[in-house]
Amino acid sequence: MSDQPPYADSPDESFDDIAPVPDRRAWLRIAGQVAGAGAVIGAVEGVALALRVKLVLSPAERAELAVGAVLADAAVAFGFGVAGGLLGPILARRSRRWERYRAGFALGVAGFAAFFFFPMGVELLHRGDVKGSAGMFALVLSLFAFGWYNAGYWYRREMIGMAPRVGFRLPAFGLSVLAAGSAALVQPAPPQIDPAPPGAPNLVLVTIDTMRRDHVGTFGGTFATPVIDRLAAEGAAFDNAITPLPETAPAHASMLSGLHPAEHGLEQNGMSLPRSSLTVAEQLQFLGWRTGAFVSAFAVDSATGLDQGFEVYDDDFLPAFRGLSEFRAGYAALRLLMRFGNPADFPFLLEREGPRTYARALRWAEGVPAGEPVFLWTHVFEPHSPYEGALDHAAILKQEPGYDYDDAEIASLRQQYGEEVERADRQLGEYLDGLRALGRLDNALVIVLADHGESLGEHDIMFTHHGLYDEVLRVPMVAWASPPMEWTGRRAAQQVTVADVANSLLDHAGLPLLQQTRSVPLTYRLTGREIRPDPLLLMGRSTQSWLYGVRAPSGVKYIQGLGSEELYDLATDPTELHNLADTEPAAVENGRLSVEMLKGHVDRAAPETDEQRSLLEALGYVEPEAAKTP
């Protein structure tokens, strides 16, 4: 007589009467099985992150990241399993037991798959990869189908005693943790690139967020900035360096692409540089440089697209558990925290102090073999608001817009801002000393500049960088080289822009310049080359509207707002107190024509989201009402 249980080969309605398995806790079993699947996906994700993450991680940190991905994905999958296990039987309440189980398991698996793969599909679709996006969506449907057609079958087999009760949960977790732990042994390989030319220089770019030109000693400032002053004395200074759009992400995109914001398309914080853009980092990486970027604020994290061409892009601000935002579940947890909490209460998730950023950069530079040149960009957030000091500037910013500063508060905040400028200068000196100790300044070009300035009450603009006045447009910019170049000790009076940084780096390295840009190597201004002076088109924001303008090499500036026009002669009125728009109609008309040309290139079809805006505001970016309306 056969030992085969009855009906083993022909499961039908009678399954509920044969060796019934109690299903009072079916939801818990489903949750455990879905969690096992989540652990497997987490292991794959963790090892993949260890191989491709653009952070400087120790072996222990890589293992921690991978194990964290396993545990987090398993936890999220468990939650979806619980939801599916409870919801499935409700939706299929008139069905047989194995069908109810099938519905619950399929919903749990599909829910977790959608959580994991649906955002990837949306991102790929946003990037124009329709096939990749369709593949992600199809994968979600496939996993639902897998759960639907398999869960009921295996459950029916168990009901008649044909399958073991252990299942795959424990093996899945064991193998997942083992695979994730192996991430500690994984060392991401640098990109496969051709070697750089013999004697190739190191290229060092330092951007100091929100530093005013007139607060730096070499440009007439009264605060102590001996490090920048020394770089200017031993190198070169640019007295008329301008940012075309005084916002963090757009200005940095211009530095790295050589393009005006109206050309590269990143026209406000919260937007992204198109992946089709060619950056100086991509050019240098392709030609043999090791490329690393270390930034200090959410405003320039990798979502802005500024990471293009960087082997390392360190935008992780957590003091512990490096890379939490890199895996899917960790990123979702942070988004929920920011969405339903007050981002201002979690500054350690949005920014980090300059010394920590510099330390990360030095750690990476130390690990690059001495014979390989580097392009190293560091961004620090001092002296961006809120300013630290006796007066609680962060508390004031929470009350804006419309906060009425008194004279004492204005004086105190101006002093606090100046002290942050001094602190940023000291931090820069320590960083350069570290690079010098590593030998990275023996053959190098160093460019130090700000992305924009800051209004400290001028024109009734309080402690932000709105408007198009020179307090926010003119930036400190110095260049230093070792060994000394022919331009050492010189100053340039001509108008230059932050976009000139891109081709300045390439020119010093003796490489082809980025084409189709107006980026002119800064040294051309210092060595007497004939450069045609061009007017600079300007973009910015006020509390009422977007602003457009033009700043001519002659010193004439035109600003157009919502129903307003301003005209200034900077040669005779450097503080822009006397509006000449009513008395110089010809100049106004010229400015108006230039602005109309600029507007033809501007496309703000994808402004920052409400979530991005709240994070930027938590960093001290008090957005004007005009910017909140797409």
C-alpha positions as CSV (number, residue, x, y, z in Angstrom):
1,M,0.0,0.0,0.0
2,S,1.4,3.4,-0.9
3,D,2.4,5.8,1.8
4,Q,1.4,8.7,-0.4
5,P,-1.2,10.9,1.3
6,P,-4.6,10.9,-0.4
7,Y,-5.2,13.6,-3.0
8,A,-1.5,14.5,-3.1
9,D,-1.5,14.8,-6.9
10,S,-4.9,16.4,-7.3
11,P,-5.5,19.2,-4.8
12,D,-9.1,20.4,-4.8
13,E,-11.8,21.7,-2.5
14,S,-11.3,18.8,-0.1
15,F,-7.9,20.3,1.1
16,D,-9.6,22.1,4.0
17,D,-10.7,18.7,5.4
18,I,-7.3,16.9,5.1
19,A,-4.8,17.3,7.9
20,P,-5.9,20.9,8.4
21,V,-3.2,23.4,9.4
22,P,-4.6,26.0,11.8
23,D,-4.4,29.4,10.2
24,R,-5.1,31.6,13.2
25,R,-1.5,32.9,12.9
26,A,-1.2,32.7,9.2
27,W,-0.4,36.4,9.0
28,L,2.6,35.8,11.2
29,R,3.9,33.0,9.1
30,I,3.4,35.1,6.0
31,A,5.3,38.0,7.6
32,G,8.2,35.7,8.5
33,Q,8.5,34.3,5.0
34,V,8.3,37.8,3.4
35,A,10.9,39.0,5.8
36,G,13.2,36.1,4.7
37,A,12.7,37.3,1.1
38,G,13.5,40.9,2.3
39,A,16.7,39.7,3.9
40,V,17.8,38.1,0.7
41,I,17.2,41.4,-1.2
42,G,18.9,43.3,1.6
43,A,22.0,41.1,1.3
44,V,22.1,41.8,-2.5
45,E,21.6,45.5,-1.9
46,G,24.2,45.6,0.9
47,V,26.9,44.0,-1.2
48,A,26.1,46.1,-4.2
49,L,26.3,49.2,-2.0
50,A,29.7,48.1,-0.6
51,L,30.9,47.9,-4.2
52,R,29.5,51.2,-5.6
53,V,28.8,53.6,-2.8
54,K,30.6,56.9,-3.2
55,L,31.6,57.2,0.4
56,V,34.9,56.8,2.1
57,L,34.2,53.7,4.3
58,S,36.4,51.5,6.5
59,P,35.9,47.7,6.2
60,A,33.9,47.8,9.5
61,E,31.7,50.6,8.1
62,R,31.1,48.7,4.9
63,A,30.1,45.6,6.8
64,E,27.9,47.8,9.1
65,L,26.2,49.3,6.0
66,A,25.6,45.9,4.4
67,V,24.2,44.2,7.6
68,G,22.1,47.3,8.2
69,A,20.6,46.9,4.7
70,V,19.8,43.2,5.5
71,L,18.1,44.0,8.8
72,A,16.3,47.0,7.6
73,D,14.9,45.4,4.4
74,A,13.9,42.3,6.5
75,A,12.1,44.6,8.9
76,V,10.3,46.5,6.2
77,A,9.4,43.2,4.4
78,F,8.1,41.8,7.7
79,G,5.8,44.8,8.0
80,F,4.5,44.3,4.5
81,G,4.1,40.6,5.3
82,V,1.9,41.5,8.3
83,A,-0.2,43.8,6.2
84,G,-0.6,41.3,3.5
85,G,-1.3,38.5,5.9
86,L,-4.1,40.4,7.5
87,L,-5.5,42.0,4.4
88,G,-5.4,39.0,2.1
89,P,-7.8,36.8,4.2
90,I,-10.2,39.8,4.4
91,L,-10.2,40.3,0.6
92,A,-10.5,36.5,0.0
93,R,-12.8,35.7,3.0
94,R,-15.2,33.7,0.9
95,S,-12.4,31.6,-0.5
96,R,-10.8,28.4,0.8
97,R,-8.0,28.5,3.3
98,W,-5.1,28.0,0.9
99,E,-6.5,30.7,-1.3
100,R,-6.7,33.1,1.6
101,Y,-3.1,32.3,2.4
102,R,-2.1,32.8,-1.2
103,A,-3.7,36.2,-1.3
104,G,-2.0,37.3,1.9
105,F,1.5,36.1,0.8
106,A,1.2,37.6,-2.7
107,L,0.1,41.0,-1.3
108,G,3.0,41.0,1.2
109,V,5.6,40.2,-1.4
110,A,4.1,42.6,-3.9
111,G,4.0,45.4,-1.3
112,F,7.6,45.0,-0.4
113,A,8.6,44.7,-4.1
114,A,6.7,47.9,-4.8
115,F,8.5,49.7,-1.9
116,F,11.9,48.5,-3.2
117,F,11.6,48.7,-7.0
118,F,8.9,51.2,-7.8
119,P,11.0,54.2,-6.7
120,M,13.8,52.9,-9.0
121,G,11.3,52.7,-11.8
122,V,10.2,56.3,-11.2
123,E,13.8,57.5,-11.1
124,L,14.8,55.7,-14.3
125,L,11.7,57.1,-16.0
126,H,12.7,60.6,-14.8
127,R,16.1,60.0,-16.4
128,G,14.6,59.0,-19.6
129,D,15.4,55.3,-19.3
130,V,11.9,54.0,-20.4
131,K,13.1,50.4,-20.8
132,G,14.7,50.3,-17.4
133,S,11.7,51.9,-15.8
134,A,9.4,49.4,-17.5
135,G,11.6,46.6,-16.2
136,M,11.3,47.7,-12.6
137,F,7.5,47.9,-12.8
138,A,7.4,44.5,-14.5
139,L,9.5,43.1,-11.8
140,V,6.9,44.1,-9.2
141,L,4.2,42.4,-11.1
142,S,6.3,39.3,-11.6
143,L,6.9,39.0,-7.9
144,F,3.2,39.4,-7.2
145,A,2.6,36.6,-9.7
146,F,5.3,34.5,-8.2
147,G,3.7,34.8,-4.7
148,W,0.2,34.2,-6.1
149,Y,1.0,31.0,-8.0
150,N,3.4,29.5,-5.6
151,A,2.3,30.3,-2.1
152,G,-1.0,28.4,-2.4
153,Y,0.7,25.4,-3.9
154,W,3.2,25.0,-1.2
155,Y,0.7,25.7,1.5
156,R,-1.6,23.0,0.1
157,R,1.3,20.6,0.1
158,E,2.0,21.3,3.7
159,M,-1.6,20.7,4.6
160,I,-1.4,17.2,3.4
161,G,2.0,16.6,5.0
162,M,4.3,16.8,2.0
163,A,6.4,19.7,2.9
164,P,8.6,20.4,6.0
165,R,7.6,23.2,8.4
166,V,11.0,24.9,8.5
167,G,10.7,26.6,5.1
168,F,13.4,28.9,3.9
169,R,13.3,31.6,6.6
170,L,16.2,30.6,8.7
171,P,18.5,29.7,5.8
172,A,17.6,32.9,4.1
173,F,18.5,35.0,7.2
174,G,21.7,33.0,7.8
175,L,22.9,33.3,4.2
176,S,21.9,37.0,4.0
177,V,23.9,38.0,7.1
178,L,26.9,35.9,5.9
179,A,26.8,37.6,2.5
180,A,26.4,41.1,4.1
181,G,29.3,40.4,6.4
182,S,31.5,39.6,3.5
183,A,31.0,43.2,2.4
184,A,33.8,44.0,4.8
185,L,36.2,42.2,2.5
186,V,35.0,44.2,-0.5
187,Q,37.2,47.1,-1.6
188,P,35.6,49.2,-4.4
189,A,38.0,49.4,-7.2
190,P,38.8,52.9,-8.7
191,P,37.4,53.5,-12.2
192,Q,39.4,51.9,-15.0
193,I,41.0,54.9,-16.5
194,D,44.1,55.7,-18.5
195,P,47.0,57.0,-16.5
196,A,47.3,60.8,-16.3
197,P,50.1,62.5,-18.2
198,P,53.5,62.5,-16.5
199,G,53.9,65.3,-14.0
200,A,50.1,65.9,-13.9
201,P,49.2,68.4,-11.1
202,N,46.8,68.0,-8.2
203,L,43.8,70.2,-8.6
204,V,42.2,71.4,-5.3
205,L,38.9,73.3,-5.3
206,V,37.5,74.7,-2.0
207,T,34.1,76.4,-1.9
208,I,33.1,78.3,1.2
209,D,29.3,78.7,1.3
210,T,27.9,82.2,1.6
211,M,31.2,84.1,2.2
212,R,31.1,87.8,1.4
213,R,34.0,89.3,-0.5
214,D,34.2,92.4,1.6
215,H,34.7,90.4,4.8
216,V,38.0,88.9,3.5
217,G,41.1,90.9,4.3
218,T,42.7,90.8,0.9
219,F,39.6,92.4,-0.6
220,G,39.4,95.1,2.1
221,G,37.6,93.2,4.8
222,T,38.1,94.0,8.5
223,F,37.9,90.4,9.8
224,A,41.0,88.2,10.2
225,T,41.4,85.9,7.2
226,P,45.2,85.3,7.1
227,V,45.0,82.0,5.2
228,I,43.0,83.4,2.2
229,D,45.1,86.6,2.3
230,R,48.3,84.5,2.1
231,L,47.0,82.5,-0.8
232,A,46.2,85.7,-2.7
233,A,49.6,87.2,-1.9
234,E,51.5,84.1,-3.0
235,G,49.1,83.4,-5.9
236,A,46.5,85.6,-7.5
237,A,43.3,87.4,-6.5
238,F,40.2,88.3,-8.6
239,D,38.7,91.5,-7.5
240,N,35.6,91.3,-9.6
241,A,34.4,87.7,-9.3
242,I,30.7,87.3,-9.8
243,T,28.2,84.5,-9.4
244,P,25.4,84.7,-12.0
245,L,22.8,83.2,-9.6
246,P,23.3,83.5,-5.9
247,E,22.1,80.1,-4.8
248,T,24.2,77.2,-3.7
249,A,23.4,74.4,-6.1
250,P,23.2,76.5,-9.3
251,A,26.4,78.3,-8.5
252,H,28.3,75.0,-8.0
253,A,26.8,73.5,-11.1
254,S,28.3,76.5,-13.0
255,M,31.7,75.9,-11.4
256,L,31.7,72.3,-12.4
257,S,30.2,72.6,-15.9
258,G,31.5,76.0,-17.1
259,L,27.9,76.9,-18.0
260,H,25.5,79.7,-17.0
261,P,22.5,78.4,-15.0
262,A,20.2,79.2,-17.9
263,E,22.4,76.8,-20.0
264,H,23.0,73.9,-17.6
265,G,19.4,73.9,-16.3
266,L,19.9,73.7,-12.5
267,E,18.3,77.1,-11.8
268,Q,17.4,76.8,-8.2
269,N,18.1,74.7,-5.1
270,G,16.2,71.4,-5.2
271,M,16.7,70.8,-9.0
272,S,19.2,68.5,-10.6
273,L,22.0,69.0,-13.2
274,P,21.0,66.9,-16.2
275,R,23.0,63.7,-16.6
276,S,23.8,64.8,-20.1
277,S,25.9,67.7,-18.9
278,L,29.7,67.3,-19.2
279,T,31.5,68.3,-16.0
280,V,35.1,69.1,-15.3
281,A,35.2,66.1,-13.0
282,E,34.1,63.7,-15.8
283,Q,36.8,65.2,-18.1
284,L,39.5,64.8,-15.5
285,Q,38.4,61.3,-14.5
286,F,38.4,60.2,-18.1
287,L,42.0,61.5,-18.5
288,G,43.5,59.9,-15.5
289,W,42.8,62.0,-12.4
290,R,41.3,60.4,-9.2
291,T,38.3,62.5,-8.3
292,G,36.8,63.1,-4.9
293,A,34.1,65.5,-3.6
294,F,33.3,66.1,0.0
295,V,30.3,68.4,0.7
296,S,28.8,69.7,3.9
297,A,25.1,70.4,3.2
298,F,22.0,68.7,1.8
299,A,21.8,71.6,-0.8
300,V,24.6,70.0,-2.8
301,D,24.0,66.3,-2.1
302,S,24.2,63.7,-4.9
303,A,20.6,64.2,-5.8
304,T,21.6,67.5,-7.4
305,G,23.6,65.7,-10.0
306,L,26.8,67.4,-9.0
307,D,28.4,63.9,-8.3
308,Q,28.9,63.3,-12.0
309,G,32.5,62.3,-12.7
310,F,33.4,61.9,-9.0
311,E,34.8,58.5,-7.9
312,V,33.9,59.6,-4.3
313,Y,31.0,61.9,-3.5
314,D,30.8,62.1,0.3
315,D,27.5,63.7,1.2
316,D,26.7,61.5,4.3
317,F,26.3,63.8,7.3
318,L,25.6,61.3,10.1
319,P,28.3,61.2,12.7
320,A,27.6,57.5,13.1
321,F,26.3,54.7,10.9
322,R,27.8,55.9,7.7
323,G,25.7,55.5,4.6
324,L,22.3,55.2,6.3
325,S,20.6,57.1,3.5
326,E,22.2,54.9,0.8
327,F,20.0,51.9,1.2
328,R,16.3,52.0,0.4
329,A,14.9,51.4,3.8
330,G,17.2,53.8,5.5
331,Y,16.5,56.5,2.9
332,A,12.7,56.0,3.4
333,A,13.1,56.2,7.2
334,L,14.9,59.5,6.9
335,R,12.3,60.9,4.5
336,L,9.5,60.0,6.9
337,L,11.4,61.5,9.8
338,M,11.9,64.7,7.9
339,R,8.4,64.7,6.5
340,F,6.5,64.3,9.7
341,G,9.0,65.8,12.0
342,N,10.7,69.2,12.0
343,P,13.8,69.0,9.9
344,A,15.3,71.9,11.9
345,D,15.4,69.5,14.9
346,F,17.8,67.2,13.0
347,P,20.6,69.4,11.7
348,F,23.0,66.5,11.8
349,L,21.1,64.8,9.0
350,L,21.4,67.9,6.8
351,E,24.8,69.4,7.3
352,R,28.1,68.8,9.0
353,E,30.9,71.1,10.3
354,G,33.8,72.0,8.1
355,P,36.5,70.1,10.1
356,R,34.6,66.8,9.6
357,T,34.3,67.4,5.9
358,Y,38.0,68.3,5.6
359,A,38.9,65.2,7.7
360,R,37.0,63.0,5.3
361,A,38.8,64.6,2.3
362,L,42.2,64.1,3.8
363,R,41.5,60.5,4.7
364,W,40.6,59.8,1.0
365,A,43.6,61.8,-0.3
366,E,45.9,59.8,2.0
367,G,44.6,56.6,0.4
368,V,45.3,57.6,-3.1
369,P,48.8,56.4,-4.3
370,A,51.3,59.3,-4.4
371,G,51.9,58.9,-8.1
372,E,48.2,59.5,-9.0
373,P,47.0,63.1,-9.3
374,V,43.7,64.1,-7.7
375,F,40.9,66.5,-8.3
376,L,39.6,67.2,-4.8
377,W,36.6,69.4,-4.2
378,T,35.6,70.3,-0.7
379,H,32.5,72.4,0.2
380,V,32.1,73.8,3.7
381,F,28.9,75.4,5.1
382,E,30.4,78.0,7.3
383,P,29.4,80.9,7.4
384,H,26.0,80.1,6.0
385,S,23.0,81.0,8.3
386,P,22.0,80.4,10.9
387,Y,25.1,82.0,12.4
388,E,26.4,80.7,15.7
389,G,27.0,82.9,18.7
390,A,25.3,84.7,21.6
391,L,22.1,85.4,19.7
392,D,20.1,82.3,18.7
393,H,19.8,82.9,15.0
394,A,18.2,79.5,14.3
395,A,15.3,80.5,16.6
396,I,14.8,83.7,14.6
397,L,14.9,82.0,11.3
398,K,12.0,79.8,12.4
399,Q,9.9,82.9,12.8
400,E,10.6,84.3,9.3
401,P,9.4,85.6,7.0
402,G,8.5,89.0,8.4
403,Y,10.7,89.0,11.5
404,D,11.4,92.5,12.6
405,Y,15.1,92.8,13.6
406,D,16.1,95.5,16.0
407,D,19.4,97.4,15.8
408,A,21.0,95.3,18.5
409,E,20.1,92.0,16.8
410,I,21.5,93.3,13.5
411,A,24.8,94.3,15.0
412,S,25.1,91.0,16.9
413,L,24.3,88.9,13.8
414,R,26.8,90.9,11.7
415,Q,29.4,90.2,14.3
416,Q,28.5,86.5,14.4
417,Y,28.7,86.3,10.7
418,G,32.2,87.8,10.7
419,E,33.3,85.4,13.3
420,E,32.1,82.5,11.2
421,V,34.1,83.9,8.3
422,E,37.2,83.9,10.5
423,R,36.5,80.4,11.6
424,A,36.1,79.2,8.0
425,D,39.5,80.7,7.3
426,R,41.2,78.9,10.2
427,Q,39.6,75.6,9.1
428,L,40.9,76.2,5.6
429,G,44.4,76.7,6.9
430,E,44.3,73.4,8.8
431,Y,43.0,71.6,5.7
432,L,45.8,73.0,3.5
433,D,48.4,72.0,6.1
434,G,47.0,68.5,6.0
435,L,47.3,68.4,2.2
436,R,50.8,69.8,2.4
437,A,51.8,67.0,4.8
438,L,50.5,64.5,2.3
439,G,52.6,66.1,-0.5
440,R,49.5,67.1,-2.4
441,L,50.5,70.7,-2.6
442,D,53.9,70.2,-4.1
443,N,52.5,70.2,-7.6
444,A,49.1,71.7,-7.4
445,L,46.6,74.4,-8.3
446,V,44.4,75.6,-5.4
447,I,41.3,77.7,-6.1
448,V,39.3,79.0,-3.2
449,L,36.0,80.9,-3.6
450,A,32.5,81.3,-2.4
451,D,29.3,80.3,-4.3
452,H,27.6,83.6,-3.3
453,G,27.6,86.3,-0.7
454,E,25.1,87.4,1.9
455,S,23.0,90.5,2.7
456,L,23.4,91.7,6.2
457,G,20.7,94.3,6.2
458,E,21.6,96.2,3.1
459,H,18.6,97.1,0.9
460,D,16.5,95.8,3.8
461,I,17.4,92.2,3.0
462,M,18.1,90.5,6.3
463,F,20.7,87.8,6.6
464,T,20.0,85.9,3.4
465,H,21.1,86.0,-0.2
466,H,18.0,87.2,-2.0
467,G,18.2,89.9,-4.5
468,L,20.8,90.8,-7.2
469,Y,22.9,93.4,-5.4
470,D,26.6,93.1,-5.2
471,E,26.6,91.9,-1.5
472,V,25.4,88.6,-2.8
473,L,26.9,88.6,-6.3
474,R,30.5,89.4,-5.7
475,V,32.5,86.6,-4.2
476,P,36.0,86.2,-2.9
477,M,38.1,84.2,-5.3
478,V,41.8,83.4,-5.1
479,A,44.1,81.0,-6.9
480,W,47.5,79.6,-5.8
481,A,49.9,77.3,-7.5
482,S,53.0,75.3,-6.7
483,P,55.5,75.7,-8.2
484,P,54.8,79.4,-8.7
485,M,53.4,80.4,-12.1
486,E,54.1,83.5,-14.2
487,W,50.9,85.0,-12.8
488,T,52.0,84.7,-9.2
489,G,51.4,87.9,-7.2
490,R,49.0,89.4,-9.6
491,R,45.4,90.7,-9.3
492,A,42.7,90.8,-11.9
493,A,40.3,93.7,-12.1
494,Q,38.3,92.3,-15.0
495,Q,34.9,90.8,-14.3
496,V,35.1,87.0,-14.1
497,T,32.5,84.4,-13.0
498,V,32.3,81.3,-11.0
499,A,31.8,79.4,-14.2
500,D,35.4,80.2,-15.2
501,V,36.6,77.7,-12.5
502,A,35.9,74.7,-14.8
503,N,38.2,75.6,-17.6
504,S,40.8,77.1,-15.2
505,L,41.3,73.7,-13.7
506,L,41.6,72.0,-17.1
507,D,43.9,74.7,-18.5
508,H,46.3,74.3,-15.6
509,A,46.4,70.6,-16.2
510,G,47.1,71.1,-19.8
511,L,43.9,69.4,-20.9
512,P,41.3,70.3,-23.6
513,L,38.9,72.9,-22.4
514,L,35.2,72.2,-22.0
515,Q,33.6,73.3,-25.3
516,Q,30.4,75.1,-25.9
517,T,30.8,77.2,-22.7
518,R,31.8,80.8,-21.9
519,S,34.2,79.5,-19.2
520,V,37.5,81.4,-19.6
521,P,40.6,80.2,-17.7
522,L,41.2,82.7,-15.0
523,T,44.9,82.9,-15.7
524,Y,44.0,84.5,-19.1
525,R,43.0,87.6,-17.2
526,L,46.3,87.6,-15.4
527,T,48.7,87.1,-18.3
528,G,47.4,89.8,-20.6
529,R,45.6,87.6,-23.1
530,E,43.0,89.4,-25.1
531,I,39.6,88.5,-23.7
532,R,36.5,90.0,-25.0
533,P,34.5,91.4,-22.0
534,D,31.0,90.2,-22.0
535,P,28.1,91.4,-19.9
536,L,26.9,88.8,-17.4
537,L,23.3,87.8,-17.3
538,L,21.9,87.5,-13.8
539,M,19.2,85.5,-12.1
540,G,17.9,85.7,-8.5
541,R,14.9,86.0,-6.2
542,S,13.2,88.6,-4.1
543,T,10.3,88.2,-1.7
544,Q,7.9,89.0,-4.5
545,S,9.3,87.5,-7.7
546,W,12.1,86.1,-9.7
547,L,14.7,88.7,-10.7
548,Y,16.7,89.0,-13.9
549,G,19.5,91.4,-14.7
550,V,22.7,92.1,-16.5
551,R,26.0,93.3,-15.1
552,A,28.2,95.0,-17.8
553,P,32.0,95.0,-17.6
554,S,31.8,98.8,-17.5
555,G,30.1,98.6,-14.1
556,V,26.5,99.3,-15.2
557,K,24.0,97.0,-13.7
558,Y,20.3,96.5,-14.7
559,I,17.8,94.6,-12.5
560,Q,14.3,93.7,-13.5
561,G,11.7,92.5,-11.0
562,L,7.9,92.1,-10.9
563,G,6.8,95.6,-12.2
564,S,10.1,97.2,-11.3
565,E,13.4,98.2,-12.9
566,E,16.7,99.3,-11.4
567,L,19.8,100.7,-13.0
568,Y,23.1,101.4,-11.1
569,D,26.5,102.8,-12.1
570,L,28.8,100.7,-9.9
571,A,31.8,102.9,-10.7
572,T,30.2,105.9,-8.9
573,D,27.7,104.1,-6.7
574,P,29.2,100.8,-5.5
575,T,26.6,100.3,-2.7
576,E,23.8,100.6,-5.3
577,L,21.8,103.3,-3.5
578,H,20.9,105.6,-6.5
579,N,18.5,104.0,-9.0
580,L,19.1,105.7,-12.4
581,A,16.3,103.8,-14.2
582,D,14.2,107.0,-14.7
583,T,17.1,109.1,-16.1
584,E,18.9,106.6,-18.4
585,P,16.2,105.1,-20.7
586,A,18.7,103.9,-23.3
587,A,20.7,101.9,-20.8
588,V,17.4,100.5,-19.3
589,E,16.3,99.4,-22.8
590,N,19.7,97.6,-23.4
591,G,19.3,95.8,-20.1
592,R,15.7,94.9,-20.9
593,L,16.7,93.3,-24.2
594,S,19.5,91.3,-22.5
595,V,17.1,90.0,-19.9
596,E,14.5,89.0,-22.5
597,M,17.2,86.9,-24.2
598,L,18.0,85.3,-20.9
599,K,14.3,84.5,-20.2
600,G,14.2,82.6,-23.4
601,H,16.6,80.0,-22.0
602,V,15.0,79.6,-18.6
603,D,12.8,76.6,-17.9
604,R,11.7,75.9,-14.3
605,A,9.4,73.0,-15.1
606,A,10.6,71.0,-12.1
607,P,11.1,73.2,-9.0
608,E,11.9,71.8,-5.7
609,T,9.2,69.7,-3.9
610,D,7.5,70.7,-0.7
611,E,9.8,68.2,1.1
612,Q,12.9,69.5,-0.4
613,R,11.8,73.0,0.4
614,S,11.3,72.2,4.1
615,L,14.8,70.6,4.2
616,L,16.4,73.7,2.6
617,E,14.6,76.0,5.0
618,A,15.9,73.9,7.9
619,L,19.4,74.6,6.6
620,G,18.7,78.4,6.7
621,Y,17.5,78.8,3.2
622,V,14.5,81.1,3.8
623,E,12.7,80.8,0.5
624,P,10.8,83.8,-0.8
625,E,7.1,83.3,-1.6
626,A,7.9,83.7,-5.3
627,A,10.0,80.6,-5.2
628,K,7.2,78.6,-3.7
629,T,5.0,78.9,-6.7
630,P,6.0,76.8,-9.7
